[in-house]
Amino acid sequence: MIDQILPYLRCPFDPHRQTPLQRAEDALLCPACAARFPIRNGIPVLVPRDAILPEGVRHPDQLPPRHLPPSSPPSPMPS
């Protein structure tokens, strides 16, 4: 089931919700901020308070801002 929905899941710490999560053993991993989100009974838990933060980070506010900037609309073609 997770593999079917994984392309749609994004890091809840990403303010723009653009950073896709990756599968890592018994959790989903954000490649940008390194937060891990547990998988319990086959269901990904994307609740920020349940996240496993990287070593040395005690609060989500301490996560580095490494997420992607929001997508900008394409530039108009020159005429």
C-alpha positions in Angstrom: 0.0 0.0 0.0 2.7 2.5 0.9 4.4 2.1 -2.4 1.2 3.0 -4.1 0.8 6.3 -2.2 4.5 7.2 -1.7 4.6 9.4 -4.8 1.9 11.6 -3.2 3.4 11.9 0.3 5.3 15.1 1.2 7.3 16.1 4.3 5.0 17.9 6.7 7.8 20.1 7.8 8.2 21.5 4.2 6.2 24.7 4.3 5.6 24.4 0.5 4.7 20.6 0.6 7.0 19.9 -2.3 9.6 17.6 -0.8 8.8 14.0 -1.6 9.5 11.3 1.1 11.6 8.2 0.5 11.1 4.7 1.9 13.6 3.7 4.5 13.2 0.4 6.3 10.4 0.9 8.9 9.9 4.7 8.2 9.7 7.3 5.5 12.6 9.7 5.3 12.7 13.4 4.2 15.9 13.8 2.1 15.9 17.5 2.7 15.6 17.8 6.5 16.4 14.1 7.5 13.3 13.8 9.6 11.9 10.2 9.7 8.3 9.3 9.9 7.4 5.9 11.4 5.2 3.3 9.6 2.9 1.7 12.1 0.7 -1.3 11.1 1.5 -0.5 7.5 0.3 3.1 7.7 2.8 6.1 7.5 2.4 8.4 10.4 3.1 12.0 9.1 2.2 13.7 12.3 5.0 16.2 13.1 5.0 15.4 16.8 5.7 11.7 16.0 8.6 12.4 13.7 12.0 11.0 14.5 14.3 14.1 14.3 17.9 13.9 13.2 20.6 13.5 15.8 21.2 16.8 17.7 17.8 18.2 16.8 15.4 18.5 19.7 12.5 20.5 18.1 11.3 20.8 14.5 12.1 24.5 14.6 15.8 23.5 14.7 15.5 21.7 11.4 17.6 23.3 8.7 15.6 25.0 5.9 16.6 22.7 3.1 13.3 22.2 1.5 12.7 23.2 -2.1 11.4 26.7 -2.8 7.9 26.9 -4.2 7.6 26.2 -7.9 7.4 29.4 -9.9 5.2 29.6 -12.9 7.1 29.3 -16.2 8.3 32.5 -17.8 6.3 33.7 -20.8 7.8 33.0 -24.1 9.4 36.0 -25.8 7.4 37.2 -28.8 
